[in-house]
Amino acid sequence: MSNNTPSKVVLITGCSSGFGLSSAAYLAERGYRVVATMRDLARSSGLINELKKRGCDADILPLDVTAPGTIKAVMAHVSQQYGYLDTLINNAGYGIGGAFEDLTDEEIREQMEVNFFGVQNVTREAIHLMRRRPDARIINVSSVAAFSSSPGFGAYNASKWALEGFSESLRYELKQFGIKVLLIEPGVYKTRIFFENRRFASRFHDPDSPYYELSQHLKDRVDNFVDDCHKDVEDVARLIERLITAKNPPFRSQPDLEAKVQRFFKRFLPFSLYSRIVEYFLFKGYAFRKR
């Protein structure tokens, strides 16, 4: 780690659990000045305990990516306390499960508000602080769902596909200021997004839904896959630091082998073949209705 690293200011959203919590604690331990934000400070105990365990600290502030006032307040704090921002990590988000017809318009829009428009809200307020620093970086936490869709996650897939399109465009726009825009595409990790933070469509558990049997089958398949997942959540934190310090970091990065393999197959296999592989793993054991 270079002598300049401890002076780097890093703002992270969604730090109450998962990748955000792990990354905030890891980077703070490594000497970065971390501004860790979350929607509800009542959920900050996990991060506080992790910081204490590692013998480091961070600024912990409330920030709701859908509430402009909270975003402005955090940026005012960063400006007053540090005067600049080196790295923005847009991590806050969630996923909602359910077939398209089982999702309400409000549920789909809320998914986009948090995962897509929320990133734009925070980024818009952060850019002016980042132009003050040479080689600043915006790291958007995306997902394998951004390039490989699956049934029952259409709203989540759409939010991540939109995030990647926005990130690619923003990358060109901010290049003139020396600000690098980067994407991380993790595979499945055992985080709260699959447990306390999971959300379902309003009709997900409705036996009268034409998708009820399929939804329950897919839920079981996902739950079993998550239960068998033993990857280290800190993979993402280590990747983030590499992207912060690399002279020429790649635009898209995957922290785990699962994501790397999936990206490779999606890129090089004909879609007809790739889709059959996806269907095999997701629909295995499911009896489709006859027309």
N, C-alpha and C positions, 0 to 999 in steps of 0.2 A: 504494500500500500504506500502511495507516495506521500510526501510531507504535506501536500496540499489537501489531501483527502479529508482531514478533520474539519476543514473550513467549509466543506460542501454542505449546503442546506438542501434537505430532501423533504418534500411534502408528499404524504401518502394518504389516500382516502380508503375508507372501509377497514379500519384497523381493529375492530372489536373481535375479530376471529380470522381464521384461515390464513391466506396468503398475506393479507395486510398486517395482521398481528405478528406473524413470523418475520416478515420483511422489516417492520419497524424495529423489532427487538434486535434482529441480526445486524442491521445497519448502525443502530445506536451503539451496539457493542463494538463495532468496527471503527467507531470514532466519528461517524457522520452526525451532523446536527439534524435530528429527525423531528419533523412536525407531524405527529400521528393524529389523524382525524377520524371521527366516527359520528354517525347520526345521533346516537344516544349514549351519553357519557355514563349512564347507569350500567352500561355493559363494558366498562373499561377495566374491570378488575383483572381479567385475564392478561391483558397487556401489562398492567401495572405489576402484577406478580412476576411475569416473565422478565421484565426489565430489572426488577429487584434481584431475581435469580442470577442474572447475567452481570449485575453490578454496574448498570448504566441507567441513563434516563432519557426522556424525550418530552417535548411539548405535546400534551394531549388536549385537543380542542374539539368542540362540537362542530360538525359540518354535515349538512344534509345536501346532497348533490342536486336535489330538486328545489332547494330553498335558497335563492340568490343572496338573501341577507346574511345567511350563515357563511356563505362562500366569501363574500366581501369582507366580513369580519375577520376571517382567518387570513386573508391576503393582507389586510391592514396590519395584523399582528406580525406577519412575516416581514413586511416592509419596515415596520417600526423596530422590530427586534433584530433583524439581520440586514435589511436593506436590499436583499436580492434573493433569488431562488435558483438553485442549480439544477434540480431534478424534480419533476412532477411525476408521481406514479398514480395513474388513474386505475384504482383497483376495486372501488365500491361497485357492488352489483348483486344480483340474485337471479335465480332461474325459476320459471314457472312451468310445471308440467301439465300437459293436456292437449288433446286433439283440437284442431282449429275450431270445429263446430261446438266444442264444449267450452271454449274460451269466450268471455264477453268482450265487447269492444273496450270497456274500461280496463280489463285485465291486460289486454295487449298493449294499450297505450301506456299503462303504468310500467310495464316491462321496458318499453322504449324510453320512457321518461328517465328511468334510473340508469339503465345500461348504456344508452346512447346519448340522449340529450343531457344527462347528468355529466358525462365526460366533457361535452361541449361547454356546459356551464362553468365547470371548474377551469378548463383550459383557457377559455376566453379571459377570465380574470387573472390567470397566472402569467400569461405571455409577456405582459409589460415588465414584470419582475425578472423574467428570464432573459430578456434582451439586454439586461445589464451585465450579464455574465458571459464569458467566452465558453463556447462548447457546452451550452446547457442541453438538457435532454428531457423529453416527454416520453414516458414509457406507459403504454396502454395495455392493461392486462386483458387479453382477449381469451380465446379458447379454441380447442380443436373443432368446436361447434361452429367456428367462423368459416371453416372450409369443408366441413363434413356434416351435413344435416342428418337428423334422425327423426323418426316419427314420434309424436308426443312432445316435441320440444320446438315447435315451429316459431313461437314468439321469441324464445331465447335465441334460437339460431338466427332469426332475422335481426335481432339487436346486435349480435356479434358480427354478422356480415356487414351491417351498416357501420359499425365501429371501424372495421378494417378499411372500408372504402373511404371514410372520413380521414383516417390516419394517413392513408397513402396520399391523398390530396394535400393534407396539411404538411406532410413531409416536404413537398415541393415548395409550398408557400413560405415555410420558415427557414429554408436552407440559406437564404440571403442573410439571415441574422445569426447563422451558426448554431441554430437550435436543431437538434436531431430528434425526429419522431420515430419511435420504435414500438414494435408489437411483441408481446409474449403470448404464446399459444399453448397453455398447459393441457395435458390430458386430464383424466379423472384422478383426483386426490381425495382422501377421506377427510373432508372438512365439513363445517356446519351447513354448507349449502345443501348437503344431502340429508341433514338431520333437522336441527331446530329451525334452520332458516329456509327449509324447503316450502314451496307453495304449489298449490294445485288449482287447476281450473275449477270454476264453480260447479260444473257438472261431472267432474272427474270421478266422484264416488256415487254417481247417480245410476242405478241399475237400468233405468229407462233410456240412458244414452246409447245410441247405436255403436259407440266406441268403448262401452264399459268393459267388456271382456278383454279387448286389446289393451286398454289403459292399465288394467290390473296386471296383465301379463308383462307389459313393458316395465311397470313399476317393480315387479319381482325380479326381472332380469337386471335392472339397474341396481337394485338393492344388493343382489348377490355379487355383482361385479364390484361394487363399492366395498362390501365386506371382505372381499379377497384382495383389496388394494392395500399395499404396505409401503407405498412410496413415501419418501420424506418430504413433508411440506416445505422444508427449508431449501429444497431444490430451486424453488422460484426465487427465494431471497438471494441465493448464491448467483443465480443467473442475472438478477437485477444488478448486483454489484459489478459483474463482468461487463454488463452493458453500460454502466456508468463510467467505468474506467477505460474501456477499450477505445483505441484511437479511431477505428473504423468499424463500429459494431454493425451487424447485419440488421436489416429492417425487420425481418421476422425471425423469431427464435422459439424453439421448443425446449422446455427444461427436462423432459423425460423421454425415455425410449418409446413408450406407447405413442406419444404425440408425433415423434420423429417418423416412426414407421407409418403412421396413418397419413401424415403429410406426403410421404414418399409415394405410397400407394395411390392416393387421390391424384397426385400430379402425373403419374406415369401410366396408370392403368386406364383402359377404356372405361367410361362411366358405366356401361352395361355390365362389365365384370365387377367393378368396384361396388356397385349397388347390390349385386348378388351376395357379395361378402357381407355387407352391412345387414342385409335381410336375413342371411343365414344366422348371424349371431343374435339379432334382435327378435326374430320371429321363430326361432327354434322352439319346437314344442307347442306352437300355437296353431289351433285348428281354425282356418279361415271360414267365414260363413259362405255358404253357397248362395249364388245369386237367385 
